[in-house]
Amino acid sequence: MCLVRQTPQVSLYIDRVLYKEVESAAKKKEKSLSKFVSDILKEHLDDEWPEEFFEAVGSIDDESFQLPEEIPETLDSKREEWS
């Protein structure tokens, strides 16, 4: 018995304007529409931080950028107590 792995197919209903935008974006990336949408879904569902995030952290080189003073806890609003 030979098992053939099939790729599932999905049908989406989107308006014509969105379709044209997605189609255009896929062409710019030189990808098929299916591959383009699949890649976007994978990125959206991925729990990891994008590589660019760590390059950006701490990258601000601006002396005017400073952390604000910490606000004292005494100025916090009272919280509701749960029993």
Buried (B, 14 or more C-beta within 10 A) or exposed (E): EEEEEEEEEEEEEEEEEEEEEBEEBBEEEEBEEEEBBBEEEEEEEEEEEEEEEEEEEEEEEEEEEEEEEEEEEEEEEEEEEEE
